[in-house]
Amino acid sequence: MVFPPPPELPSCTPPTHLPPPHRFLLLFVCPFFWWCAVFTQQPTDVVVVSGLPVTLPCSIPGYHGIVLWVKNGLALGVNRDLSGYPRYTVVGDHDEGEYHLHIQRVDLSDDALFECQAIQAAIRSQSARVTVLVPPDDPVISGAPVVSLRAGDPLNLTCHANNAKPAASIIWIRDGEVLSGATYSKTLLRDGRRENSVSTLYLPASSVESGQRITCRASNKAVPGGKETRVTIDIQHPPLVNLSVEPQPIMEGNMVKFHCSAKANPPVTQYRWAKGGSIMKEVSGDSYEVMVDHSFFTEPVSCEVTNTLGSTNVSRNVDVYFGPHIAAEPQSLQVDQGSDAVFNCAWTGNPSLTIVWMKRGSGVVLSNGNMLTLRAVRQEDAGKYVCRAVVPRVGMGEKEVSLTVNGPPTISSTQTQQALQGEKGQIKCFIRSTPPPDRIAWSWKETVLESGTWGRYTVETVSTEEGVISTLTMNNIVPADFQTIYNCTAWNSFGSDTEIIRLREQGGRQGSPALLSLHLAVIIGVAVGAFVAFIVLMGTLGAFCCTRAQRSKSSPCWHEGSASVTMTCVCMPAFTDSAHYHYLLLLRLHLLHAPLLHLLLYILLLSSPFPLQTLSYRLVKDPELVLISLRIMLSSYICNGINL
């Protein structure tokens, strides 16, 4: 029931200026006269938290008339009947004139002006403001209770504190420390009294750790201690992987174990293994055990770990000790003479290896690196070269290559070859040539034969791995064959080479005894005739020479060891180097005091049709030498007397 507002009544309050006896008299008399009723208790302004009770006092001693409570100018009810407001009750001792208004569970509707009125006394109390405070609702953090954050991203938290009067203030707390830098805003609701508050906190990624708890506290006058809510930070990231290998270092052929440990949020969903980039489907889980070889040194083993946010791949090489393994095979070369030859050879090995280049059969180190360079190669540089790698205390390996030098042919054959008279004989010519020879020819006297048969002669050519062998075959060897000079010549695009070969009778025979005797008789006869024919002339010339020599102060003299011969009557002629050599030779023979015997031997040798290879020297058929020899001996005979 709603009552209309009462008429405006004067406010009646006990006069405070009267002395106490007068006040007492007034209180005694007023009960009999309503017009003198006064308030001994009046409502005053009060602040109350929504939900709590409050009592507004009103006392009019001795007044027994109608009392009204007015809220914002509207009467709530007569005397103690406030049936229209179940939370409102008029309490107090009626006989004492107490009309206190008690409000249960104050709410925002109670936020108003209240007064107490005595109708018959036409008085009203002072207005009292009831201010209702409303605490905020429990604060709410968006995403709570766990906020997931990707690693590396900043953190943004938003906290709402709604329906507060006055608006709630919001602070953020981490580990007991109030965080600064949050933004704050509030919004007035439609009732015009309550407000919603919002605070947003920004934290850089560097200051956020997984598992941290951050508190949002909202407070106002209704809840000075505030209300709190918490959120746990869950930083999610792709797997963090560590790949270990044990044991290391290790010799090739031993077992090692790979262990792939991962930290991931969300949890790991898959492990995948690979070696040298090739997936190993047979391997699963977080570990892998295997016997290692040298490939593990150069081909890393990788472990890839996956979760819902992504994958992380980590790889490791194994420190495997192993002997040399060829990485780049050296290649054989064929180059022109005068050009450079460059070989390349690469090895792998662990620990560090040493590389040397050498020519096969030689102990000379040509290079200590992967590359061997030969400048301006010659034909003698051709051959086998070795690239050798050594891993200390582990092993050694080597690779061989060939160097072929393009150049003129090279002929290497025995200059004197043997055969039996009357039998079949052969002369062989060995030819090394790169490129192979275009032409091979045998020549003797006026004959040239490259291949096939001509009379008693046949030429055959055979190719081998080392070179070409050309063979001149002669049927029914005759003595003249032992006196013939044979010429083997080979040509290619770079030039030619020639070798002179002689044929000697096998066993050292120089002819039959009858033929040898005949030649000896002829030689002796010729020698004696020559001696008699020239002795007179040489004597005359010798005498003339000695006469002139005696007139001079000097006399030439030669010394040979301990022997001394004075040649006071020898005229020294000018002669060639070849004649000089033979002149000295005959002079040595003369010192043996058998000049005639040696002269005959010399003539015999010069006249002999057989080769003289069995002697320690070779005499040349030189007419000048014969004349010189005769003159030397004749001069000696004249000066010292003939001693045969």
C-alpha positions as CSV (number, residue, x, y, z in Angstrom):
1,M,0.0,0.0,0.0
2,V,1.4,3.3,-1.0
3,F,0.4,6.4,0.8
4,P,0.3,9.8,-0.7
5,P,2.9,12.2,0.5
6,P,1.9,13.9,3.7
7,P,1.3,17.6,4.0
8,E,4.3,19.7,4.6
9,L,4.8,19.8,8.3
10,P,7.1,21.9,10.3
11,S,10.0,20.3,11.8
12,C,9.7,20.1,15.5
13,T,12.8,19.7,17.6
14,P,13.2,20.2,21.3
15,P,14.4,23.6,22.1
16,T,18.0,23.2,23.1
17,H,18.2,26.7,24.5
18,L,15.9,26.0,27.4
19,P,17.5,25.2,30.8
20,P,17.1,21.7,32.0
21,P,14.2,22.4,34.4
22,H,12.2,23.9,31.5
23,R,13.0,20.9,29.3
24,F,11.7,18.6,31.9
25,L,8.6,20.6,32.3
26,L,8.1,20.6,28.5
27,L,8.4,16.8,28.5
28,F,6.0,16.5,31.3
29,V,3.4,18.8,29.8
30,C,3.7,17.8,26.0
31,P,2.1,14.4,26.3
32,F,-1.1,16.1,26.9
33,F,-0.6,18.5,24.0
34,W,0.5,16.9,20.6
35,W,1.5,20.2,19.3
36,C,4.4,20.3,21.5
37,A,5.7,16.8,20.5
38,V,9.5,16.7,19.6
39,F,12.0,14.2,18.2
40,T,14.5,12.9,20.6
41,Q,16.1,10.7,17.9
42,Q,16.1,11.4,14.2
43,P,17.6,9.4,11.2
44,T,21.0,10.5,10.0
45,D,23.0,9.8,6.8
46,V,24.3,6.3,6.6
47,V,26.4,4.3,4.3
48,V,25.6,0.6,4.1
49,V,26.9,-2.3,2.0
50,S,24.3,-4.0,-0.1
51,G,23.0,-7.1,1.6
52,L,23.5,-5.8,5.1
53,P,20.8,-4.5,7.5
54,V,20.4,-0.9,8.6
55,T,18.2,0.9,11.2
56,L,17.2,4.5,10.9
57,P,16.3,5.9,14.4
58,C,13.1,7.9,15.1
59,S,11.9,8.7,18.7
60,I,9.0,11.0,19.7
61,P,8.4,10.5,23.4
62,G,4.8,11.0,24.6
63,Y,3.5,11.1,21.1
64,H,0.8,8.6,20.3
65,G,-0.4,9.8,17.0
66,I,0.2,8.7,13.5
67,V,3.9,8.3,12.5
68,L,4.9,7.9,8.8
69,W,8.2,6.9,7.2
70,V,8.8,8.7,3.9
71,K,11.3,7.5,1.3
72,N,12.2,9.9,-1.4
73,G,8.9,11.8,-0.6
74,L,6.7,8.6,-0.6
75,A,5.1,7.3,2.5
76,L,6.0,3.7,3.3
77,G,3.1,3.0,5.7
78,V,1.2,4.1,8.8
79,N,2.7,3.6,12.2
80,R,4.1,0.0,12.2
81,D,2.3,-1.3,9.2
82,L,4.8,-1.5,6.3
83,S,3.3,-4.5,4.7
84,G,4.1,-3.1,1.2
85,Y,7.8,-3.4,2.0
86,P,8.5,-6.8,3.4
87,R,12.2,-5.9,4.2
88,Y,11.1,-2.8,6.1
89,T,10.0,-3.0,9.8
90,V,9.2,-0.3,12.4
91,V,10.8,-1.4,15.6
92,G,11.2,0.1,19.1
93,D,9.0,0.6,22.3
94,H,5.7,2.1,21.3
95,D,5.1,3.4,24.8
96,E,8.3,5.3,24.7
97,G,7.5,6.8,21.3
98,E,10.2,4.8,19.3
99,Y,9.5,4.4,15.6
100,H,12.8,3.1,14.3
101,L,12.9,1.9,10.6
102,H,14.8,-1.4,10.2
103,I,15.8,-2.4,6.7
104,Q,16.9,-6.0,6.1
105,R,19.3,-6.9,3.3
106,V,19.8,-3.4,1.9
107,D,19.9,-3.2,-1.9
108,L,20.2,-0.5,-4.4
109,S,16.5,0.4,-4.1
110,D,17.2,1.5,-0.6
111,D,19.7,4.1,-1.8
112,A,17.4,7.1,-1.0
113,L,16.4,9.9,1.3
114,F,14.4,8.9,4.4
115,E,12.4,10.9,7.0
116,C,10.2,10.2,9.9
117,Q,7.0,12.3,10.3
118,A,4.5,12.8,13.2
119,I,1.2,13.6,11.5
120,Q,-0.9,15.0,14.4
121,A,2.1,16.9,15.8
122,A,2.7,18.2,12.3
123,I,6.5,17.6,12.6
124,R,9.0,15.8,10.5
125,S,12.6,14.7,11.1
126,Q,15.6,15.7,9.2
127,S,16.2,13.8,5.9
128,A,18.7,11.0,6.1
129,R,20.6,9.8,3.0
130,V,21.0,6.0,2.9
131,T,23.9,5.3,0.6
132,V,24.1,1.7,-0.6
133,L,27.5,0.3,-1.6
134,V,27.6,-2.6,-4.0
135,P,30.7,-4.8,-4.1
136,P,31.8,-5.8,-7.6
137,D,31.0,-9.3,-8.9
138,D,33.8,-11.8,-8.6
139,P,36.5,-10.6,-11.1
140,V,36.9,-12.6,-14.2
141,I,40.1,-13.0,-16.3
142,S,39.5,-13.9,-19.9
143,G,40.8,-17.4,-20.7
144,A,41.1,-18.3,-17.0
145,P,42.0,-20.5,-15.2
146,V,44.8,-21.4,-17.7
147,V,45.9,-19.0,-20.4
148,S,47.9,-20.7,-23.1
149,L,50.6,-18.6,-24.9
150,R,52.9,-19.6,-27.7
151,A,56.5,-19.1,-26.9
152,G,57.9,-15.8,-28.1
153,D,54.4,-14.1,-28.1
154,P,53.6,-11.3,-25.6
155,L,51.0,-11.8,-22.9
156,N,47.7,-9.9,-22.8
157,L,45.4,-10.4,-19.9
158,T,42.0,-8.8,-19.4
159,C,40.1,-8.7,-16.1
160,H,36.5,-7.7,-15.7
161,A,34.9,-6.4,-12.4
162,N,31.2,-5.7,-13.0
163,N,28.1,-4.3,-11.2
164,A,30.0,-2.3,-8.6
165,K,29.0,0.8,-6.8
166,P,31.2,2.7,-6.9
167,A,33.2,1.3,-9.8
168,A,35.8,-1.2,-8.7
169,S,39.5,-0.5,-9.0
170,I,41.6,-3.3,-10.4
171,I,45.2,-4.2,-9.8
172,W,47.5,-7.1,-11.1
173,I,49.8,-9.0,-8.8
174,R,52.5,-11.5,-9.6
175,D,54.6,-13.2,-6.9
176,G,53.4,-10.6,-4.4
177,E,54.4,-7.7,-6.6
178,V,51.9,-5.3,-8.1
179,L,52.4,-5.0,-11.8
180,S,52.3,-1.7,-13.5
181,G,51.4,-0.6,-17.0
182,A,47.8,-2.0,-17.1
183,T,45.1,0.0,-18.9
184,Y,41.8,0.7,-17.0
185,S,38.3,1.7,-18.1
186,K,34.8,1.8,-16.6
187,T,31.2,1.9,-17.9
188,L,28.1,3.2,-16.1
189,L,25.2,0.8,-16.3
190,R,21.6,1.7,-17.2
191,D,20.5,2.0,-13.6
192,G,22.8,5.0,-13.3
193,R,24.3,3.7,-10.1
194,R,26.5,0.6,-10.8
195,E,29.5,0.5,-13.1
196,N,31.6,-2.2,-14.9
197,S,35.4,-2.0,-14.8
198,V,37.9,-3.5,-17.2
199,S,41.7,-3.7,-16.8
200,T,44.1,-5.0,-19.5
201,L,47.7,-6.1,-18.7
202,Y,50.4,-6.4,-21.3
203,L,53.6,-8.3,-20.6
204,P,56.4,-8.8,-23.1
205,A,57.5,-12.4,-23.9
206,S,60.8,-12.0,-22.1
207,S,59.1,-11.4,-18.8
208,V,56.7,-14.3,-18.9
209,E,57.4,-17.8,-17.8
210,S,55.4,-21.0,-18.1
211,G,53.7,-21.9,-14.8
212,Q,53.5,-18.3,-13.4
213,R,50.3,-17.3,-11.6
214,I,49.0,-13.8,-12.0
215,T,46.2,-12.4,-9.8
216,C,43.5,-9.8,-10.6
217,R,42.2,-8.0,-7.5
218,A,39.1,-5.8,-7.8
219,S,38.0,-3.6,-4.8
220,N,35.8,-0.7,-3.8
221,K,34.4,0.7,-0.6
222,A,32.0,-2.2,-0.3
223,V,35.0,-4.6,-0.3
224,P,38.1,-2.8,0.8
225,G,40.0,-6.0,0.9
226,G,39.0,-6.7,-2.7
227,K,38.0,-9.8,-4.6
228,E,40.6,-11.9,-6.4
229,T,40.9,-14.4,-9.2
230,R,44.0,-16.1,-10.6
231,V,45.2,-17.3,-13.9
232,T,48.1,-19.7,-14.6
233,I,50.3,-19.0,-17.6
234,D,50.9,-22.0,-19.9
235,I,53.6,-21.2,-22.5
236,Q,53.4,-23.6,-25.4
237,H,56.2,-24.2,-27.7
238,P,57.5,-26.7,-30.3
239,P,59.8,-29.4,-29.0
240,L,63.1,-28.3,-27.5
241,V,65.4,-31.2,-28.5
242,N,68.8,-32.4,-27.4
243,L,70.5,-35.2,-29.2
244,S,73.3,-37.0,-27.4
245,V,75.8,-39.6,-28.7
246,E,77.7,-42.0,-26.5
247,P,80.5,-43.0,-26.4
248,Q,82.7,-40.6,-28.4
249,P,85.2,-40.8,-30.0
250,I,84.9,-44.4,-31.1
251,M,86.6,-46.7,-33.5
252,E,84.8,-47.7,-36.7
253,G,82.9,-51.0,-36.1
254,N,81.8,-50.3,-32.5
255,M,78.3,-49.6,-31.1
256,V,77.0,-46.2,-30.2
257,K,73.7,-45.0,-28.8
258,F,71.8,-41.9,-29.8
259,H,69.3,-40.4,-27.3
260,C,66.8,-37.8,-28.3
261,S,65.5,-35.9,-25.3
262,A,62.7,-33.4,-25.9
263,K,60.7,-30.9,-23.8
264,A,57.5,-30.0,-25.5
265,N,54.2,-28.2,-24.7
266,P,51.9,-29.7,-25.8
267,P,53.4,-33.1,-25.4
268,V,55.4,-34.9,-28.1
269,T,53.4,-36.8,-30.7
270,Q,56.1,-38.3,-32.9
271,Y,59.8,-39.1,-33.2
272,R,61.4,-39.6,-36.6
273,W,65.1,-40.6,-37.4
274,A,67.2,-40.0,-40.5
275,K,70.8,-40.5,-41.6
276,G,72.4,-38.4,-44.2
277,G,68.9,-37.0,-45.1
278,S,67.4,-40.5,-45.6
279,I,64.5,-41.5,-43.4
280,M,65.1,-44.6,-41.3
281,K,61.5,-46.0,-41.0
282,E,62.7,-49.0,-39.0
283,V,63.7,-46.7,-36.1
284,S,61.2,-45.3,-33.6
285,G,61.1,-43.8,-30.1
286,D,63.6,-41.5,-28.5
287,S,66.7,-43.7,-28.8
288,Y,68.7,-45.4,-31.6
289,E,71.6,-47.9,-31.2
290,V,73.8,-48.9,-34.1
291,M,77.3,-50.1,-35.2
292,V,79.0,-47.1,-36.8
293,D,81.2,-47.0,-39.8
294,H,83.1,-44.1,-41.5
295,S,79.8,-42.8,-43.1
296,F,78.6,-41.6,-39.7
297,F,81.5,-39.1,-39.7
298,T,80.2,-37.4,-42.8
299,E,76.5,-38.3,-42.8
300,P,74.8,-36.9,-39.7
301,V,72.1,-38.7,-37.8
302,S,69.1,-36.5,-37.2
303,C,66.2,-36.7,-34.8
304,E,62.9,-34.9,-35.6
305,V,60.4,-34.4,-32.7
306,T,56.9,-33.2,-33.4
307,N,54.0,-31.8,-31.4
308,T,50.8,-29.9,-32.3
309,L,52.7,-26.7,-32.6
310,G,55.4,-27.9,-35.0
311,S,58.6,-29.9,-35.4
312,T,62.2,-29.6,-34.3
313,N,65.1,-31.4,-36.0
314,V,68.5,-31.8,-34.5
315,S,71.4,-33.7,-36.1
316,R,74.8,-34.9,-34.9
317,N,77.9,-36.4,-36.5
318,V,79.8,-39.2,-34.8
319,D,83.5,-38.8,-34.0
320,V,84.4,-42.0,-35.7
321,Y,88.1,-43.0,-36.0
322,F,88.6,-44.6,-39.4
323,G,91.3,-45.2,-42.0
324,P,91.5,-43.3,-45.3
325,H,88.6,-43.6,-47.6
326,I,88.8,-42.1,-51.1
327,A,86.6,-39.1,-51.7
328,A,87.7,-38.0,-55.1
329,E,89.3,-40.7,-57.3
330,P,92.4,-39.5,-59.2
331,Q,92.4,-39.9,-62.9
332,S,95.2,-41.0,-65.2
333,L,96.3,-38.4,-67.7
334,Q,97.7,-38.2,-71.2
335,V,99.4,-34.9,-72.0
336,D,101.7,-33.6,-74.7
337,Q,105.4,-33.2,-73.9
338,G,106.1,-29.7,-72.5
339,S,102.6,-29.3,-71.1
340,D,101.6,-29.4,-67.4
341,A,100.0,-32.4,-65.8
342,V,97.7,-31.9,-62.8
343,F,96.4,-34.7,-60.7
344,N,93.7,-34.4,-58.0
345,C,93.1,-36.8,-55.2
346,A,90.9,-36.4,-52.1
347,W,90.6,-38.6,-49.0
348,T,88.6,-38.6,-45.8
349,G,89.9,-40.0,-42.5
350,N,89.7,-39.4,-38.8
351,P,91.8,-38.2,-37.1
352,S,93.3,-35.8,-39.6
353,L,95.2,-37.6,-42.4
354,T,98.4,-36.8,-44.3
355,I,98.5,-37.0,-48.1
356,V,101.7,-37.5,-50.1
357,W,102.3,-37.9,-53.9
358,M,105.2,-40.0,-55.1
359,K,106.2,-41.6,-58.4
360,R,106.1,-45.4,-58.2
361,G,109.6,-46.7,-57.5
362,S,110.8,-43.4,-56.1
363,G,110.9,-42.3,-52.5
364,V,110.8,-38.6,-53.4
365,V,107.7,-36.8,-52.1
366,L,106.3,-34.7,-54.9
367,S,103.4,-33.1,-53.1
368,N,101.8,-33.0,-49.6
369,G,98.4,-31.8,-50.8
370,N,95.4,-33.1,-52.7
371,M,96.9,-31.7,-55.9
372,L,100.0,-32.8,-57.8
373,T,101.2,-30.5,-60.5
374,L,104.0,-31.5,-62.9
375,R,105.3,-28.6,-65.0
376,A,106.5,-28.9,-68.6
377,V,106.5,-32.7,-68.5
378,R,109.1,-34.7,-70.4
379,Q,108.9,-38.3,-71.6
380,E,110.9,-39.5,-68.6
381,D,108.1,-38.2,-66.4
382,A,105.7,-40.8,-67.8
383,G,104.9,-43.6,-65.4
384,K,102.9,-44.6,-62.4
385,Y,102.1,-42.0,-59.6
386,V,100.8,-42.9,-56.2
387,C,98.5,-40.7,-54.0
388,R,98.9,-42.1,-50.5
389,A,96.9,-41.1,-47.4
390,V,97.9,-42.0,-43.8
391,V,95.8,-41.7,-40.7
392,P,98.1,-42.0,-37.7
393,R,97.6,-45.1,-35.7
394,V,94.6,-46.1,-37.7
395,G,95.4,-47.0,-41.3
396,M,96.7,-46.1,-44.8
397,G,95.3,-46.1,-48.3
398,E,96.7,-45.3,-51.7
399,K,95.5,-44.9,-55.3
400,E,97.7,-45.2,-58.4
401,V,97.4,-43.3,-61.7
402,S,99.3,-43.3,-64.9
403,L,100.9,-40.4,-66.7
404,T,101.3,-40.8,-70.4
405,V,103.4,-38.2,-72.2
406,N,102.8,-37.6,-75.9
407,G,106.1,-37.2,-77.7
408,P,108.5,-38.6,-80.2
409,P,109.2,-42.4,-80.1
410,T,111.9,-43.7,-77.9
411,I,113.8,-46.8,-79.0
412,S,115.6,-48.9,-76.4
413,S,117.4,-52.0,-77.8
414,T,120.7,-53.8,-77.3
415,Q,123.1,-52.3,-79.8
416,T,124.8,-55.6,-80.4
417,Q,122.7,-58.7,-80.8
418,Q,123.9,-62.3,-81.6
419,A,123.2,-65.0,-84.2
420,L,124.7,-68.2,-85.5
421,Q,126.2,-68.2,-89.0
422,G,124.1,-70.4,-91.3
423,E,121.1,-70.3,-89.0
424,K,118.1,-68.0,-88.7
425,G,118.9,-64.8,-86.9
426,Q,116.7,-62.0,-85.4
427,I,117.3,-58.4,-84.5
428,K,114.7,-56.8,-82.1
429,C,113.9,-53.1,-81.8
430,F,111.8,-52.1,-78.7
431,I,109.8,-48.8,-79.2
432,R,108.0,-46.8,-76.6
433,S,105.7,-44.3,-78.2
434,T,102.7,-42.2,-77.3
435,P,100.9,-41.9,-79.5
436,P,101.7,-45.2,-81.1
437,P,104.2,-45.0,-84.0
438,D,102.8,-44.3,-87.4
439,R,105.7,-46.0,-89.2
440,I,108.6,-48.3,-88.3
441,A,111.3,-49.1,-90.9
442,W,114.5,-51.2,-91.0
443,S,117.3,-50.0,-93.3
444,W,120.7,-51.5,-94.1
445,K,123.0,-50.8,-97.0
446,E,120.6,-49.7,-99.7
447,T,117.6,-51.6,-98.4
448,V,114.6,-50.2,-96.5
449,L,111.9,-52.6,-95.3
450,E,108.9,-51.6,-93.2
451,S,106.9,-54.9,-93.1
452,G,106.6,-58.2,-94.9
453,T,109.3,-60.2,-96.6
454,W,112.1,-59.3,-99.0
455,G,114.5,-62.0,-99.9
456,R,116.0,-63.5,-96.8
457,Y,114.6,-60.7,-94.6
458,T,111.2,-60.5,-92.9
459,V,109.9,-57.6,-90.7
460,E,107.2,-58.3,-88.0
461,T,105.7,-55.8,-85.5
462,V,104.0,-56.8,-82.3
463,S,102.2,-54.4,-79.8
464,T,102.5,-55.0,-76.1
465,E,101.4,-53.2,-72.9
466,E,104.9,-51.7,-72.6
467,G,105.3,-50.6,-76.3
468,V,106.0,-52.0,-79.8
469,I,108.5,-54.7,-80.7
470,S,109.7,-54.7,-84.3
471,T,111.7,-57.8,-85.3
472,L,114.0,-58.1,-88.4
473,T,114.4,-61.8,-89.2
474,M,117.3,-63.0,-91.5
475,N,117.3,-66.5,-92.9
476,N,120.7,-68.3,-93.4
477,I,123.0,-65.9,-91.7
478,V,126.2,-65.2,-93.9
479,P,129.5,-63.5,-92.8
480,A,128.5,-60.3,-94.5
481,D,125.6,-60.0,-92.1
482,F,128.0,-59.5,-89.2
483,Q,129.6,-56.6,-91.0
484,T,126.3,-54.8,-91.8
485,I,124.9,-51.9,-89.8
486,Y,121.2,-52.1,-89.3
487,N,119.1,-49.0,-88.6
488,C,115.7,-49.2,-86.8
489,T,113.7,-46.0,-87.1
490,A,110.2,-45.1,-85.7
491,W,108.0,-42.1,-86.5
492,N,104.9,-40.6,-84.9
493,S,103.2,-37.1,-85.1
494,F,105.7,-35.7,-82.6
495,G,108.9,-36.8,-84.3
496,S,111.2,-39.9,-84.7
497,D,114.0,-41.9,-83.1
498,T,116.7,-44.1,-84.6
499,E,118.8,-47.0,-83.2
500,I,121.8,-48.6,-84.9
501,I,122.2,-52.3,-84.2
502,R,125.0,-54.6,-85.1
503,L,124.9,-58.4,-85.4
504,R,127.7,-60.5,-83.8
505,E,128.3,-64.1,-84.3
506,Q,127.2,-66.1,-81.2
507,G,130.2,-67.5,-79.3
508,G,132.6,-64.8,-80.4
509,R,134.0,-66.5,-83.6
510,Q,135.6,-64.1,-86.0
511,G,135.9,-66.5,-89.0
512,S,137.3,-69.9,-90.1
513,P,141.1,-70.7,-89.4
514,A,141.9,-71.0,-93.1
515,L,140.5,-67.6,-93.8
516,L,142.2,-66.0,-90.9
517,S,145.6,-67.4,-92.0
518,L,145.1,-66.1,-95.5
519,H,144.4,-62.6,-94.2
520,L,147.4,-62.7,-91.9
521,A,149.8,-63.7,-94.7
522,V,148.5,-60.9,-96.9
523,I,148.8,-58.4,-94.1
524,I,152.4,-59.3,-93.3
525,G,153.5,-59.1,-96.9
526,V,151.9,-55.7,-97.3
527,A,153.5,-54.5,-94.1
528,V,157.0,-55.6,-95.2
529,G,156.7,-54.1,-98.6
530,A,155.5,-50.9,-97.2
531,F,158.3,-50.8,-94.7
532,V,161.1,-51.3,-97.4
533,A,159.5,-48.9,-99.9
534,F,159.3,-46.0,-97.4
535,I,162.4,-46.6,-95.3
536,V,164.8,-44.7,-97.6
537,L,162.4,-41.8,-97.9
538,M,161.7,-41.7,-94.2
539,G,165.4,-41.9,-93.4
540,T,166.2,-38.9,-95.6
541,L,163.4,-36.9,-94.1
542,G,164.4,-38.0,-90.6
543,A,168.0,-37.0,-91.1
544,F,167.0,-33.6,-92.3
545,C,164.6,-33.2,-89.4
546,C,167.3,-34.2,-86.9
547,T,169.8,-31.8,-88.4
548,R,167.5,-28.9,-87.9
549,A,166.6,-30.0,-84.5
550,Q,170.2,-30.2,-83.3
551,R,170.7,-26.6,-84.2
552,S,168.0,-25.5,-81.8
553,K,168.5,-25.3,-78.0
554,S,165.4,-27.4,-77.2
555,S,164.7,-31.0,-77.7
556,P,161.2,-32.4,-77.2
557,C,160.9,-35.2,-74.7
558,W,158.0,-37.3,-73.5
559,H,157.8,-39.1,-70.2
560,E,155.8,-42.3,-69.6
561,G,156.0,-43.5,-66.1
562,S,159.6,-44.2,-65.2
563,A,160.7,-44.5,-68.8
564,S,162.1,-41.6,-70.7
565,V,162.7,-41.4,-74.4
566,T,164.4,-38.5,-76.0
567,M,163.1,-37.7,-79.5
568,T,165.8,-35.3,-80.7
569,C,165.1,-36.1,-84.3
570,V,161.3,-36.3,-84.4
571,C,159.4,-33.6,-86.2
572,M,155.9,-33.2,-84.8
573,P,153.3,-32.9,-87.5
574,A,149.9,-31.3,-87.2
575,F,147.1,-33.9,-87.1
576,T,143.4,-34.3,-86.3
577,D,142.0,-35.3,-82.9
578,S,141.4,-38.8,-84.1
579,A,145.0,-39.1,-85.4
580,H,146.3,-37.6,-82.2
581,Y,144.6,-40.4,-80.2
582,H,146.1,-43.1,-82.3
583,Y,149.5,-41.4,-82.4
584,L,149.7,-41.5,-78.6
585,L,148.5,-45.1,-78.7
586,L,151.3,-46.1,-81.0
587,L,153.8,-44.1,-79.0
588,R,152.9,-46.3,-76.0
589,L,153.4,-49.4,-78.1
590,H,156.8,-48.1,-79.2
591,L,157.9,-47.7,-75.6
592,L,157.7,-51.6,-75.3
593,H,160.8,-51.7,-77.7
594,A,159.0,-53.8,-80.3
595,P,158.0,-51.2,-82.9
596,L,158.1,-53.4,-85.9
597,L,155.9,-56.1,-84.2
598,H,153.3,-53.5,-83.2
599,L,153.4,-51.9,-86.6
600,L,152.5,-55.2,-88.2
601,L,149.8,-55.8,-85.6
602,Y,148.3,-52.4,-86.3
603,I,148.3,-53.0,-90.0
604,L,146.7,-56.4,-89.4
605,L,143.9,-54.8,-87.3
606,L,143.3,-52.1,-89.9
607,S,143.1,-54.6,-92.7
608,S,140.9,-57.2,-90.8
609,P,137.5,-57.6,-92.2
610,F,136.1,-58.6,-88.8
611,P,134.7,-56.3,-86.1
612,L,137.0,-55.4,-83.3
613,Q,134.5,-55.1,-80.4
614,T,136.5,-57.5,-78.3
615,L,139.3,-55.0,-78.0
616,S,139.3,-52.3,-75.2
617,Y,139.6,-49.7,-78.0
618,R,138.5,-49.3,-81.6
619,L,141.0,-48.3,-84.3
620,V,139.8,-46.2,-87.2
621,K,141.1,-46.8,-90.7
622,D,142.9,-43.5,-91.1
623,P,145.7,-43.2,-93.8
624,E,147.0,-40.2,-92.0
625,L,147.5,-42.2,-88.9
626,V,149.5,-44.9,-90.7
627,L,151.8,-42.3,-92.1
628,I,152.2,-40.6,-88.7
629,S,153.0,-44.0,-87.1
630,L,155.7,-44.9,-89.7
631,R,157.3,-41.5,-89.3
632,I,157.5,-41.9,-85.5
633,M,159.1,-45.3,-85.7
634,L,161.6,-44.4,-88.5
635,S,162.7,-41.3,-86.6
636,S,163.3,-43.5,-83.6
637,Y,165.3,-46.0,-85.6
638,I,167.5,-43.2,-87.0
639,C,168.1,-41.5,-83.7
640,N,168.5,-44.6,-81.5
641,G,169.3,-47.4,-83.8
642,I,167.1,-50.1,-85.2
643,N,166.1,-52.6,-82.6
644,L,163.9,-55.4,-84.0
